[in-house]
Amino acid sequence: MVKLIFLRELLDQLTSLRFYLSLLLVIFLMGLCGIIHSVKYRTEVQEYQASLARYEQHLSGRTIGALMTVHHLALKPPWKLAFLADGGQTLVPNAYAQALDADWTPYFYRTHSPNFRLRPFEAIDWTFIVRVVVSLVAFILAHDALCGEKQRGTLRLTMSYSIPRWNVLVGKFLAVWTCSVVPFVVGALLSLTILTTYGGIELSGEDLKKVTACGLLTLLASALFVWLGLLVSALMHRTTTSLVVLLLVWVGFGVVIPGASGMLAHKLKPIPTPEEVGRRMQAIADEIMREYKGRGSGWRGRRWGRADNYAWERISAEAQNKRYARQEMARREFLRQKFAQVDFARTLSSISPTSLFQCTNEHLVGSGLDRDRQFVERAWAFRGVLEHYFRTVDQMDPESPHIFFFGEYMSDRKVDARSIPRFRFQEISLVEGLGEALWGLLILGLEMIITAVAAYVAFLGYDVR
């Protein structure tokens, strides 16, 4: 009986105007997604290669001492899977420049800065299309599945055959779910075709696994949306009321809850202002100055310091390196507080199933905050690699004072630029992402089960007359 109800409902949906409008809308957006990300990825690759080329020029032909003031580049590569979940990668810094000399402050920046007067639209990726469009499609297709039949009188006729109500509900669910995911599947194939042909994006086996994982997560999320639509349809007796309620739910999930979560995160988990950060940096410098006051520090130049083996310079270097280390610890702590604030906002917004889907998908494919944090931690660790390398090559020169890491007091020998370590970024694997996404997957699955049970209970007591 479930099969008969499924086929009848499927035929009704497939012959309706709203299904074809939904199909065209989703396919159009998925195709647009493929075109946009193809163009953007090619542009980002060009910018990435140009930035690396400029950095290579800075390294070429320099002495060990001169390389202490070069801003060594940690560059985040273009995000190949941005079409799955951009995660704000086009808005956050993608480069970190740090010189080893303690007098130079490291900084994050974007290699290509947009015009901030032109407010960017939200990235059109698969995540956006699912949480905004597919959720709406599911609600529209399901809003009259039960109350619409009641208004037409066909539901009473169906139930007069003593069909178990769960058969009716499951048959309708399968039909509406199929019609909700078919547009996404067709659009996904179109999007991938555009990306791999026009965009020239080569997807590895790991990439294809992430694409598959994103598709499976979409099936789970769309099932939740359909059950929610059936629940509302089973609680209402008029199609217009059901549609209005579901539209309000859709706006609440997609706009109200995420917006309120951001405002609450600002209030409940504030971060230091730039002025507070500046005062903290100055306080650290003052502490170091007091600690080394009267200890005979100074910079006399390489010629005059040689007499006492650079005793003053070594004290000065110790003080400056200690100041840098403390200030860097404070800068890193401020950035971690920013990450914590975003984490808190995402936790609050996960009350919304659409936001929970976005967060889980970003975890799964290794995008968003996870990728930002991965980049930052690796960029910080890169400094240790550079310090070890230059300390080693400088110690090979017996003429060097070996005062790290101040260029005037290090080796005058030139170094082969090819031997200098380069920053390497490792994308988050699917296994690692799955570990982060596990709780989101479990909660989405639990929400789907609870909503399905609630829809069944509501339908059991539904007056079909």
C-alpha positions as CSV (number, residue, x, y, z in Angstrom):
1,M,0.0,0.0,0.0
2,V,2.9,2.4,0.7
3,K,4.1,1.8,-2.8
4,L,0.7,2.8,-4.3
5,I,0.4,5.9,-2.2
6,F,4.0,6.8,-3.1
7,L,3.4,6.4,-6.8
8,R,0.1,8.4,-6.7
9,E,1.7,11.2,-4.7
10,L,4.8,11.2,-6.9
11,L,2.7,11.5,-10.0
12,D,0.8,14.4,-8.5
13,Q,4.0,16.2,-7.6
14,L,5.7,15.6,-10.9
15,T,2.8,17.0,-12.9
16,S,2.5,20.1,-10.7
17,L,3.8,23.5,-11.8
18,R,5.5,24.1,-8.5
19,F,7.8,21.1,-9.0
20,Y,9.0,22.3,-12.4
21,L,9.5,25.8,-11.1
22,S,11.5,24.4,-8.2
23,L,13.5,22.2,-10.6
24,L,14.4,25.1,-12.8
25,L,15.3,27.4,-9.9
26,V,17.6,24.8,-8.3
27,I,19.2,23.8,-11.6
28,F,19.8,27.5,-12.5
29,L,21.4,28.2,-9.1
30,M,23.6,25.1,-9.2
31,G,24.7,26.0,-12.7
32,L,25.4,29.5,-11.6
33,C,27.4,28.2,-8.7
34,G,29.6,26.2,-11.1
35,I,30.2,29.2,-13.3
36,I,31.0,31.6,-10.4
37,H,33.3,29.3,-8.7
38,S,35.1,28.3,-11.9
39,V,35.9,32.0,-12.6
40,K,36.8,32.7,-9.0
41,Y,39.1,29.7,-8.6
42,R,41.0,30.5,-11.8
43,T,41.4,34.1,-10.6
44,E,42.6,33.0,-7.1
45,V,45.1,30.6,-8.6
46,Q,46.6,33.4,-10.6
47,E,46.8,35.7,-7.6
48,Y,48.3,32.8,-5.5
49,Q,51.0,32.1,-8.1
50,A,51.8,35.8,-8.4
51,S,52.2,36.2,-4.7
52,L,54.5,33.2,-4.5
53,A,56.6,34.6,-7.4
54,R,57.0,38.0,-5.6
55,Y,58.0,36.2,-2.4
56,E,60.6,34.2,-4.3
57,Q,62.1,37.4,-5.7
58,H,62.5,38.7,-2.1
59,L,64.4,35.6,-1.1
60,S,66.8,35.6,-4.1
61,G,70.4,36.7,-3.6
62,R,70.1,37.8,0.0
63,T,72.5,37.2,2.9
64,I,71.4,35.4,6.0
65,G,71.3,38.7,7.9
66,A,69.2,40.5,5.3
67,L,66.7,37.7,5.3
68,M,65.8,38.5,9.0
69,T,63.8,41.5,7.8
70,V,62.1,39.8,4.9
71,H,58.4,39.1,5.6
72,H,58.3,35.3,5.1
73,L,55.0,34.3,3.5
74,A,52.5,31.8,4.7
75,L,49.9,31.7,2.0
76,K,46.6,29.8,2.1
77,P,46.0,28.1,-1.2
78,P,42.8,28.7,-3.2
79,W,39.9,26.6,-1.8
80,K,39.2,24.1,-4.6
81,L,35.9,22.9,-2.9
82,A,34.5,26.3,-2.3
83,F,31.5,25.3,-4.4
84,L,30.5,22.9,-1.7
85,A,30.9,25.2,1.3
86,D,32.7,28.5,0.9
87,G,32.7,29.1,4.6
88,G,33.6,32.8,4.3
89,Q,37.0,32.0,2.7
90,T,36.8,35.0,0.3
91,L,36.3,37.3,3.3
92,V,39.0,36.3,5.8
93,P,42.8,36.8,5.4
94,N,44.6,34.3,3.3
95,A,48.2,35.4,3.9
96,Y,50.4,35.8,7.0
97,A,53.7,37.7,6.8
98,Q,56.3,37.4,9.5
99,A,59.9,38.6,9.7
100,L,62.2,36.9,12.2
101,D,63.6,40.2,13.5
102,A,61.8,41.0,16.7
103,D,61.3,44.7,15.7
104,W,58.9,43.7,12.9
105,T,55.3,42.8,13.8
106,P,53.7,39.9,11.9
107,Y,50.3,40.5,10.3
108,F,47.5,38.8,8.4
109,Y,46.1,40.2,5.2
110,R,44.4,39.3,1.9
111,T,46.5,39.1,-1.2
112,H,43.6,40.7,-3.1
113,S,41.7,43.2,-1.1
114,P,38.1,43.9,-2.5
115,N,36.4,47.2,-2.4
116,F,34.7,47.1,1.0
117,R,32.2,49.8,-0.1
118,L,30.8,47.1,-2.3
119,R,29.1,44.7,0.1
120,P,29.6,41.2,-1.2
121,F,26.6,38.9,-1.6
122,E,26.6,35.7,0.4
123,A,28.5,33.0,-1.5
124,I,26.3,30.9,-3.8
125,D,27.5,27.4,-2.9
126,W,25.8,24.1,-2.5
127,T,25.4,24.7,1.3
128,F,23.6,28.0,0.6
129,I,21.3,26.4,-2.0
130,V,20.4,23.5,0.3
131,R,19.7,25.6,3.4
132,V,17.8,28.4,1.6
133,V,16.3,26.9,-1.6
134,V,16.0,23.2,-1.0
135,S,14.5,23.8,2.4
136,L,11.9,26.1,0.9
137,V,11.2,23.7,-1.9
138,A,10.6,20.9,0.6
139,F,8.2,23.1,2.6
140,I,6.3,24.2,-0.5
141,L,5.9,20.6,-1.8
142,A,4.8,19.2,1.6
143,H,2.7,22.0,3.0
144,D,-0.6,20.6,1.5
145,A,0.2,16.9,1.5
146,L,-2.4,16.3,4.2
147,C,-4.5,19.4,4.8
148,G,-4.7,19.9,1.0
149,E,-6.3,16.4,0.6
150,K,-8.6,17.1,3.4
151,Q,-9.9,20.3,1.8
152,R,-10.4,18.4,-1.5
153,G,-12.1,15.6,0.3
154,T,-9.8,12.9,-1.1
155,L,-8.1,12.2,2.3
156,R,-11.4,11.0,3.8
157,L,-12.0,8.8,0.8
158,T,-8.5,7.3,1.1
159,M,-8.9,6.6,4.8
160,S,-12.2,4.9,4.2
161,Y,-10.3,1.9,2.9
162,S,-8.9,1.2,6.4
163,I,-5.4,1.9,5.3
164,P,-2.9,2.2,8.2
165,R,-2.1,5.9,8.7
166,W,1.6,5.3,8.8
167,N,1.3,3.9,5.2
168,V,-0.2,7.1,4.0
169,L,2.4,9.2,5.8
170,V,5.4,7.2,4.7
171,G,4.2,7.1,1.1
172,K,3.7,10.9,1.0
173,F,7.1,11.4,2.7
174,L,8.9,9.3,0.1
175,A,7.2,11.1,-2.8
176,V,7.8,14.6,-1.5
177,W,11.4,13.7,-0.5
178,T,12.1,12.3,-3.9
179,C,10.8,15.5,-5.6
180,S,12.9,17.6,-3.2
181,V,16.2,15.9,-3.9
182,V,15.8,15.3,-7.7
183,P,16.4,19.0,-8.5
184,F,19.5,19.0,-6.3
185,V,20.9,15.8,-7.8
186,V,20.4,17.1,-11.4
187,G,21.9,20.5,-10.4
188,A,24.9,18.9,-8.7
189,L,25.7,16.9,-11.9
190,L,25.5,20.1,-13.9
191,S,27.6,22.1,-11.4
192,L,30.3,19.4,-11.4
193,T,30.3,19.3,-15.2
194,I,30.9,23.0,-15.4
195,L,33.6,23.0,-12.7
196,T,35.6,20.2,-14.3
197,T,35.3,21.4,-17.9
198,Y,34.9,25.2,-18.0
199,G,36.6,25.7,-14.6
200,G,39.4,23.1,-15.2
201,I,39.2,22.1,-11.6
202,E,40.7,18.6,-11.1
203,L,39.0,16.7,-8.3
204,S,41.1,14.1,-6.5
205,G,39.7,10.9,-4.9
206,E,39.6,12.7,-1.6
207,D,37.7,15.6,-3.1
208,L,35.1,13.3,-4.7
209,K,34.6,11.6,-1.3
210,K,33.8,15.0,0.2
211,V,31.4,15.8,-2.6
212,T,29.7,12.5,-1.9
213,A,29.6,13.2,1.8
214,C,28.0,16.6,1.1
215,G,25.4,15.0,-1.1
216,L,24.5,12.4,1.6
217,L,24.2,15.1,4.2
218,T,21.9,17.0,1.9
219,L,19.6,13.9,1.7
220,L,19.5,13.8,5.5
221,A,18.7,17.5,5.8
222,S,16.1,17.5,3.1
223,A,14.4,14.5,4.8
224,L,14.2,16.6,8.0
225,F,12.7,19.5,6.0
226,V,10.1,17.2,4.4
227,W,9.1,15.7,7.8
228,L,8.7,19.2,9.2
229,G,6.5,20.2,6.3
230,L,4.3,17.1,6.9
231,L,4.1,17.8,10.6
232,V,2.8,21.3,10.0
233,S,0.4,20.0,7.3
234,A,-0.9,17.4,9.9
235,L,-1.5,20.2,12.4
236,M,-3.4,22.5,10.1
237,H,-6.7,22.2,8.3
238,R,-6.2,24.8,5.6
239,T,-3.4,24.9,3.0
240,T,-3.0,28.7,3.3
241,T,-2.4,28.5,7.0
242,S,0.0,25.6,6.6
243,L,2.0,27.5,4.0
244,V,2.1,30.7,6.0
245,V,3.4,28.8,9.1
246,L,6.1,27.0,7.1
247,L,7.2,30.3,5.5
248,L,7.5,31.8,9.0
249,V,9.5,28.8,10.1
250,W,11.7,29.1,7.1
251,V,12.4,32.8,7.8
252,G,13.1,32.0,11.5
253,F,15.5,29.2,10.6
254,G,17.3,31.2,7.9
255,V,17.3,34.8,9.1
256,V,16.1,35.4,12.7
257,I,18.0,32.7,14.6
258,P,21.4,33.2,12.8
259,G,21.1,37.0,13.2
260,A,20.1,36.8,16.9
261,S,22.9,34.3,17.5
262,G,25.5,36.8,16.2
263,M,24.2,39.6,18.3
264,L,24.1,37.4,21.4
265,A,27.7,36.2,20.8
266,H,28.8,39.9,20.7
267,K,27.1,40.6,24.0
268,L,27.8,37.4,25.9
269,K,31.3,36.6,24.6
270,P,32.9,40.0,23.8
271,I,36.4,40.3,22.5
272,P,39.0,43.0,23.2
273,T,38.8,46.2,21.1
274,P,41.8,47.4,19.0
275,E,42.4,50.0,21.7
276,E,42.6,47.4,24.4
277,V,44.9,45.3,22.3
278,G,47.2,48.3,21.8
279,R,47.3,49.0,25.5
280,R,48.2,45.4,26.2
281,M,51.1,45.6,23.7
282,Q,52.4,48.8,25.3
283,A,52.1,47.3,28.8
284,I,54.2,44.3,27.8
285,A,56.9,46.6,26.3
286,D,56.9,48.7,29.5
287,E,57.3,45.5,31.6
288,I,60.3,44.4,29.6
289,M,61.9,47.9,29.7
290,R,61.6,47.9,33.5
291,E,62.9,44.3,33.7
292,Y,66.1,45.1,31.8
293,K,66.6,48.7,33.0
294,G,70.2,49.3,34.1
295,R,71.6,46.1,32.6
296,G,73.9,47.7,30.1
297,S,72.0,47.0,27.0
298,G,72.4,48.8,23.7
299,W,73.2,48.5,20.0
300,R,76.7,49.7,19.2
301,G,77.2,48.3,15.8
302,R,79.1,45.3,14.7
303,R,82.5,47.0,14.7
304,W,82.4,48.5,18.2
305,G,80.6,45.5,19.9
306,R,83.3,43.1,18.9
307,A,85.6,44.2,21.8
308,D,83.5,42.6,24.5
309,N,81.9,39.9,22.3
310,Y,78.8,42.0,21.9
311,A,77.8,41.8,25.6
312,W,75.4,44.8,25.4
313,E,73.9,43.5,22.2
314,R,73.2,40.1,23.6
315,I,71.3,41.6,26.5
316,S,69.4,43.8,24.1
317,A,68.6,40.9,21.8
318,E,67.4,38.9,24.8
319,A,65.1,41.7,25.9
320,Q,63.7,42.3,22.4
321,N,63.1,38.6,21.7
322,K,61.4,38.3,25.1
323,R,59.2,41.3,24.3
324,Y,58.3,39.9,20.9
325,A,57.4,36.4,22.4
326,R,55.1,37.9,25.1
327,Q,53.4,40.2,22.6
328,E,53.0,37.4,20.1
329,M,51.4,35.2,22.8
330,A,49.0,38.1,23.6
331,R,48.2,38.6,19.9
332,R,47.5,34.8,19.5
333,E,45.3,34.8,22.5
334,F,43.2,37.7,21.1
335,L,42.8,35.8,17.8
336,R,41.8,32.6,19.7
337,Q,39.1,34.7,21.5
338,K,37.8,35.7,18.1
339,F,37.6,32.1,17.0
340,A,35.8,31.3,20.3
341,Q,33.3,34.0,19.7
342,V,32.5,32.6,16.3
343,D,32.3,29.1,17.7
344,F,29.8,30.4,20.3
345,A,27.7,32.1,17.7
346,R,27.6,28.9,15.6
347,T,26.6,26.9,18.6
348,L,23.7,29.2,19.3
349,S,22.6,29.3,15.7
350,S,22.6,25.5,15.5
351,I,19.2,25.7,17.1
352,S,18.1,26.2,13.5
353,P,18.3,23.0,11.4
354,T,19.5,25.0,8.4
355,S,22.4,26.6,10.4
356,L,23.2,23.2,11.9
357,F,23.4,21.8,8.4
358,Q,25.7,24.5,7.3
359,C,28.0,24.1,10.3
360,T,28.1,20.3,9.9
361,N,28.8,20.5,6.2
362,E,31.7,22.9,6.8
363,H,33.1,20.5,9.4
364,L,32.7,17.6,7.0
365,V,34.4,19.1,4.0
366,G,37.0,21.1,6.0
367,S,35.9,24.6,5.3
368,G,34.9,27.6,7.3
369,L,36.3,28.2,10.7
370,D,38.1,24.8,10.7
371,R,40.1,25.8,7.7
372,D,40.9,29.2,9.1
373,R,42.1,27.8,12.3
374,Q,44.2,25.2,10.5
375,F,45.9,27.9,8.5
376,V,46.6,30.1,11.5
377,E,48.1,27.3,13.6
378,R,50.3,26.2,10.7
379,A,51.4,29.7,10.0
380,W,52.4,30.2,13.6
381,A,54.3,26.9,13.5
382,F,56.1,28.0,10.4
383,R,58.0,30.6,12.3
384,G,59.7,27.8,14.4
385,V,60.7,26.0,11.2
386,L,62.3,29.2,9.9
387,E,64.1,30.0,13.2
388,H,65.6,26.5,13.3
389,Y,66.8,26.8,9.7
390,F,68.4,30.2,10.0
391,R,70.0,29.4,13.4
392,T,71.6,26.3,11.8
393,V,73.0,28.0,8.7
394,D,74.2,31.0,10.7
395,Q,76.1,28.9,13.1
396,M,78.1,27.5,10.1
397,D,79.7,30.9,9.7
398,P,82.5,31.4,12.4
399,E,82.6,35.1,11.6
400,S,79.0,35.7,12.6
401,P,78.3,37.1,16.1
402,H,75.3,34.7,16.2
403,I,72.9,37.1,17.8
404,F,69.5,35.8,16.8
405,F,67.5,37.1,15.0
406,F,69.0,40.6,14.3
407,G,70.4,40.9,10.7
408,E,73.3,43.2,11.5
409,Y,74.7,40.7,14.0
410,M,74.2,37.6,11.9
411,S,76.1,36.1,8.9
412,D,77.0,38.1,5.8
413,R,77.0,35.0,3.7
414,K,74.5,34.6,1.0
415,V,72.1,31.6,1.2
416,D,70.7,29.4,-1.5
417,A,67.1,30.5,-1.7
418,R,66.1,27.0,-2.7
419,S,67.2,25.7,0.6
420,I,64.9,28.0,2.6
421,P,61.8,26.2,4.0
422,R,58.5,27.1,2.4
423,F,55.1,27.1,4.0
424,R,53.0,24.1,3.3
425,F,49.3,23.9,4.0
426,Q,47.6,20.6,4.5
427,E,43.8,20.5,3.9
428,I,41.6,18.8,6.5
429,S,40.9,15.2,5.4
430,L,37.4,13.7,5.3
431,V,38.2,11.5,8.2
432,E,39.2,14.5,10.3
433,G,36.2,16.4,9.2
434,L,33.9,13.5,9.9
435,G,35.2,13.5,13.5
436,E,34.3,17.2,13.9
437,A,30.9,16.8,12.1
438,L,29.8,13.7,14.1
439,W,27.8,15.5,16.7
440,G,26.0,17.6,14.0
441,L,25.2,14.5,12.1
442,L,23.8,12.8,15.2
443,I,21.7,15.8,16.1
444,L,20.3,16.2,12.6
445,G,19.4,12.5,12.5
446,L,17.8,12.8,15.9
447,E,15.8,15.9,14.9
448,M,14.6,14.0,11.8
449,I,13.4,11.0,13.9
450,I,11.7,13.2,16.4
451,T,10.0,15.3,13.7
452,A,8.9,12.1,11.9
453,V,7.4,10.6,15.1
454,A,5.7,14.0,15.9
455,A,4.2,14.0,12.4
456,Y,2.9,10.5,12.8
457,V,1.4,11.2,16.2
458,A,-0.2,14.4,14.9
459,F,-1.6,12.4,11.9
460,L,-3.0,9.7,14.1
461,G,-5.3,12.3,15.8
462,Y,-6.0,14.2,12.6
463,D,-9.7,14.6,11.7
464,V,-9.9,13.7,8.0
465,R,-13.5,14.8,7.6
